């Protein structure tokens, strides 16, 4: 199988001690490509993601500020994102969006930053990667108002209801499932998988977070564990793992503007 981890944070300090080994294990497990999300905390995350993508031909980067941190943003942060957004190894703007579960940043500031990042995506003609938690109605309103689906839109680490999945699919969004889909309590997510058109289905690790079963409980997730999520999503989609891997690989290449065999 050839897999594409469509959302990972392998640039972070959690991987500083053994990043090369982590990437080697990923490739041994069939993870051929990785999108590294440069959006954790300060813009140093974006810089790290781009630097990693520059060094490895099978890694690409995205840049933004997570909704948790937008209250801290300064003009200098925006300057970094606007510069890096045009980098040839940057394939999307994100993760950006709304998180009403933690509310680490005021909701009005989250919404304003979400809109501004979508504007940046339009300026550079790249898709948007969205983090949306407990805010699906408001997020869809923004996505409709900004016509984000015209650019390409990924709902990463989907945690909504089957009705939410259907609504995103009707808008033309891609929907990505993380290791959460393997958890015993996550039947609504498994029920959501067949509601997403196969040509807009994605899988991810969101590592170092959200280790899937049966490796859940380890201190750190990593791209090699994507095989476990792929197996569950395949079953939910009525596919064998190999065809599921192939179609999600192709889907990730399409949304990120990559040639599958390049």
N, C-alpha and C positions, 0 to 999 in steps of 0.2 A: 504494500500500500504506500501511496505517496500522500502525505497530509500537509495541510497549511494551518499553522496556529495563527489565527487571524487577530489575536489580541493577547500580548504577553508583555511583561515588564522585566525582561532579563537584563535591562540596563542598570537596575537598581543595586544598592549595596548588598542586598541579600545574596547576590551572585558574584560578588567581587573575588571571593576566595577560590571559586572553582568554575568560573564562567565557561572556559574552554571545555571542561569535562561535561558540563550541562549541555552545551551545544553538540558535543560528540554523541552523548546519549540520545539527544533528540533525533539526530540523523540516523542513528542505529535503529531507532523505533519507527522510522519512516517519515518523520517530520522534516520535509524538504525545505520549507519556507516558514518564516516567522515575521509577523508585523509587530514591531516593538513600539509601545505606546509611550511617548514622551510627554506625560501629563501629570506627574506625581509631584505635588508641592511646587517649588520654585522652578523657573525655566531651565535650571541646570539639568532637569530630567529630560527636557527636549533636546538640549545640547548633547547629552549622553546617548540618547536614542539615535540621533543623526550620526554621531561619531561611530557608533557600533555598526550602523548600516553602511557607512563608508568603508569599513574594514571587511565586511562579509558580504559577498555578492548575493547571498540568499536571504538576507535580512533587509527589511525596509522599515521606515520610521513614520510615525505620526507626531504631530505637535499640537499642544493646547494646554490649558489649565483645567484640572478637574474641578467640578462644581464645589467640592469641599473647600477649595482654596481661593475661589475667585474674590472673596472679600479682601484678600491680601494683595491683589494685583495692583501694580503701579504702571505708569506709562512705559517704564523700562521693560517690564514683562511683556507688554504688547509689542514693543519694538523687536524683542527677540523672536516672538512668534511670527510676526509679519516678515521678518528676514528669513527665518527657517522654512516658512510655509512654501517658499519658492525654490527650495533646495530640490535637486532632481531625485534624491533618495527618499524624499517625503511624499507619501502616497495618499495621505488624508489629513484632515484637521480633526483632532480629537485626542482624548475623549473629552467631550463637553456635554452639558445637559443640565438635568435637574435631579437633585437628591433631597427628597422631603423626609426620608427616613432618619437621617442624621441631622440635617439642617445645620451643618457646620458653617455655612454662609447664608446670609439673609436671602429669602426666596426672590425678592425683586432683583438683587444683584446676580443671583444665578441666572434668572431669565434674561437680564441685560447682556451678560457675558455669552450666554448661549446664542442669542441673536447676533452678537458681534462676531463670534467665531463662525457662524454660518455665513455672514457677510464676507469674512476672510476666505472661507472655502470658495465662495462664488468668485472672489477676486482672482484666485489662483486656479479656478476650475478643477477642484479636487473634492472628493466626497467627504462626508461628515460622519464621524464615529461618535455615537451618543451613549452616555451613561444616564439611565433613567431609572429611578427607584421611588416607588410610591408617588409618582407624579405623572402618570401616563396621560391623563386628560389634558393637563396643562402643556406637557411636552408635545403632544400631537397638535394642539392648537398652534404652537410656535412653528412646528414643522410645516403645517399647512400654510400658515401666514407667510412664511419665508420661502415656500416652494422648495424646501430642501431636497425632496426626493428627486427633483430634476438634476441635482448634482450627484446623486447617489447617497444613500443614507443607511448606516448600519446601526441597529439597536443591539448594542453589545451586552453580553451577560444578561439575556432576557430573564426577567423575574416577574412578569405580569401574569395575567390570567389568559385562558384560551381566547376570550373575547378581545383582549388586548392584542394578542398575536394576530388574530384575524384582522383587526383594525389596521395594524401596521402593514400587514400584507396587502390590504386593499389600497393603502397609500403608496405602495411600490417600494417599501423599505426592505432591506435585508435584515434577517433576524438571526442572532448568534447565540448558541447555547454553550454554557460553561459546564464545569464539573458539578454544579448544583443539580443538573438534570439527573445525575446518578443517585441522588440522596433519596432515602426511603420516603421522606415527607414531600417530595417534589412531584407528585403525580400530576398536578396542574401543568407543570412544565412539559412533562412527557405527553400529556394530552394536547399540548400546543404544537408540538413538532409537526404533525401531519397537516396542520392548518397553514403552514408556511409553504408557499410554492417551492418545489425542489430547486429551482434555479435561483432562489434567494435565501437558501439555507446555509448557515455558517457554523463552525465549531471553533472553540478557543479554550485556552487554559486560564487566562487572566492571572497567570502565575506572577508572583509566588503565592497567590491567594487561591482558595477554593479547590483544594485537592479533591479529585473524584474518588468515589469508591472504586477499587478496594484499597487505595492508598491514603484515603482520608485519615487525618489524625497525625500525619507527618508534619514536621515543622514547616516544610516548604513545598509548594507545588513547583513543577517544572514542565517544559514542553513535551518531554517524553511521555508524560502521563496523558497526553491528548488521546492516545489509543483507547483509553477506558471510556472517555466521553463519546468518542466516535462509535464505539460498540453499542452504547445505549441509544444514541440518536438514530443509528441505523435501524435498530429494532423498532423504534417508535415510528420511523418513516417507512417501515415495511421493506427494508433493503438489507442486503448483506453488508458487512463492514467495508469491503473493497469498493463496491460501487458508491457507497456513501462517502468514502474518502475521496474518490475521484471527483464526484460532483461538487463537494464542498471545496476542494482544491481549485477547481475551475471557477467556482463562484467567487472565491477570495481573489483570484487573479483578475477576474472581470471587474469587481467593485474597486480594486486598487489599481486598475489600469495597467496590469502586467501581462506579458505574453506567457502562457502556461509553460512552454518549453524553453524559455529563454534562460 
